Structures are given as C-alpha cells and as structure tokens.
C-alpha cells in the first residue's frame, strides 16, 4: 500500500512539474525552422506575461525583424508598424511602434545577455519596453542589468542565425526583412 502512494506521489510530481515547465515554453516559427524558447517568469514576470499575451493573440505573426546586426542581435516585435500583413505596415517606421498596451516598468535582473538570450528593446527610458524584443547572436555583457532579459533559445538557434542581416552602415536596418511566421505557447 505504501509503495502505491509513493508511486502516485512521484507520478503527480512529475506530471505537475512537466506541465508547469511547458507553460514557460514558446515556439517561434521562422522561415528556416522552429525555435524553442524558455521564458523566465521568476526573473521578469510582467514582461513574460506581456510576451505571452501578445504572442497567443497572434500579434507577433508576420512581424518583421527590422533591425539585425551581424555579431550582435536580431530585433523584432513592433506590432504596430512591423506587421507585414497589416494596413499599418511601414518598414521605415518599424522599430518606432509597440502595442496598444501600456509600457512596462523595467524588470532588470542578473541574467546575462548570452548567445540566444531574449531581451526587451526600449528607448532611453528604462520603463519604456512594450512589445519589441531582440535575440542575441553572441554574448553582449554591456547590456546586462540595463535591459530586461525574459527568455532564452533552448533549441533552434541555428534558425535564428539564418535571419537576414541588415545594413551595418544604417544601424542594422533590413531592406527586405525576414519575419516571424508565428509565435505561440507550447
């Protein structure tokens, strides 16, 4: 009888733990393949909540990577001007918009900007992050504790590496950018 209860408790623990961890996994579909991302709810709960809300409502689908700097990062997430299927799409203004939701208060944390890190883009105001984010190609320690890290690529970084690069002489602006096909919770 005791063995039955021990096995039942172990089964429940594994099942609940797996369900909780899957809650924090998202799939970013790119032209070359799927990217699996782990979200850090403990380190940036409000930013994770925002990303999940926008993603699960399809707001990131068809949004371009408007700024991509080789050896640094790929930036996307302008749901206002960067959605290539929207009437508001304007590649010249992509990177200047956000969502209809209010800006977020910063949640700077001690997580490093490593290869595969997802972090929120913002203006010079630390509390101006809204919908835009970037994925680091290489470590960028100069960004640590100045931008909110909210996730990390755990599979498929090779597909992120294939995102079309921008013009180095124009702050990484991309003339014919790749886009997010879809971004959804697992």
HELIX and SHEET records of a PDB file:
HELIX    1   1 UNK A    2  UNK A   23  1                                  22    
HELIX    2   2 UNK A   45  UNK A   56  1                                  12    
HELIX    3   3 UNK A  141  UNK A  143  5                                   3    
HELIX    4   4 UNK A  157  UNK A  160  1                                   4    
HELIX    5   5 UNK A  168  UNK A  170  5                                   3    
SHEET    1   A 8 UNK A  67  UNK A  69  0                                        
SHEET    2   A 8 UNK A  73  UNK A  76 -1                                        
SHEET    3   A 8 UNK A 133  UNK A 136 -1                                        
SHEET    4   A 8 UNK A 117  UNK A 120 -1                                        
SHEET    5   A 8 UNK A 149  UNK A 155 -1                                        
SHEET    6   A 8 UNK A  33  UNK A  39 -1                                        
SHEET    7   A 8 UNK A  25  UNK A  30 -1                                        
SHEET    8   A 8 UNK A 182  UNK A 185 -1                                        
END                                                                             
